[in-house]
Amino acid sequence: QVQLVESGGGLVQPGGSLRLSCAASGRAFGSNAIAWFRQDLGKDREFVGAISDDSSKIFYALSVQGRFTISRDHAKNTVYLQMKSLKPEDTAVYFCAAGKSVYSEHASLYDYWGQGTQVTVSS
């Protein structure tokens, strides 16, 4: 199995930046696609972006395209979500998820999830 731990969340002003990390342990991290999702209280879970197992393919939700960047460091068993030009509507708990050969925007297809890290964008 894969264990995932997110970190890097916090309070940031609109227009600011944060970098979230998703650290993995357990079986081979490189064999899994990794996705980021977010969910604010009382709202549906929202897809943010995903990166394929070999990092050759990355795609994003339209709401974050051009502002967020996903990258993977296989040596460190870590996937990053670099967030720039943050908006109040980006406020949510951010989760990373893993699944072998998934590479999908559908949360139900992922097998492993982290505990989430809170991102709050406010003046």
N, C-alpha and C positions, 0 to 999 in steps of 0.2 A: 504494500500500500504506500501511498504518498501522504505525508503530513505537510501542511502549508501554514505559514505564519506571516501575516501582513504586518507592516510597520511603516511609519513615516507620516501618519496622519496628524492633524492638528488644526489650529485656527489660523486662517490667513485672510488678508483683506482682498476685496475684489481687485483683479488684475495681477495678483501675486502668483507664486509658483510653489509647488510641492512635488517631491518625488517619493512615491510609494514603492516599497519593496515587498516581494513575495518570496520568502525563503523556503526551500523544500528539503525534506529529509525522507528517508525510506528508499524505495526502489528508484531506478534510474530516472532522473528528472528529464533528461533529454528525449525520452521516449513519449513524452506527454505534450499535447497542446495545452497552452495556458490561456485562460480568459480572465478578464476583469469585468465584474459586475458592480453595480451600486444600488442601494436601496435606502430611501429616507422613510421615516416613520409614517405609516399609513399609506404608503405608495407601493406600487408594484416594483419588483426587481427589474432593473434596466441594464441591458448589455452596454458595455463600454468599448471593448475591443478584445482581440484575440491574436495570438501568435502561434504558428505551427510548431510541430515538434523539432524541426530542424532550423527554425527561425527564418525560413525562406519566404514565408507568407505572413502578412499582417493586415488586418482590416479593423476599421473603427466604426462606431456609430456616427451618424451624421452630426449629432449634437456636440461631439468632441473632436471631430476631424479637423486637423489643422492646429489644434491646441494641445492635444495629448499625444504622447509617443510611448509605445511599448518596445522594450528591448529585453534580451535574454543574455545572461552571462552563464554559460554552461559550466565553466570552471568553478564558479561560486554557487552553483545550483540556485540561482536567483533570477527572477523576472522583475523588471522595473516598470512603473508607470510614471512617466514624467508629465506633469500637468502644469500648463502655463495659461496665462490670461484667464484665471479662474473667475467664475461668476457665482453669484449667490445660488443659482439653480444647480450648481455642482455639489452643493451640500448633501452629504449622504454618508452612510457606512459603505466603504469600499471592500469588496471581497475578491480574492483570486480563487480560481477553480482550475482543476486539472482533469484531463481525460486523454486516454490513449487514442490517437488518431481521430479526435473529435472535431476540433477547429470549427466551432459553431457559435451562433448567437443564442442558442436555446439552452437555458440553464439546466434543464432536466437531463441533458445528455452528459453532463460532467459528473465524475465519480467522487472527486475530492474537493473539499472546500476549506479555506482558512476561516479564522474567527472574525475577521473584519477589522478595519481601522477607520475611525471617524475622521471625516474631513468637513470642516465648517468654514464657509466663505461668508464673511460678514464684516461690515465696517465697524 
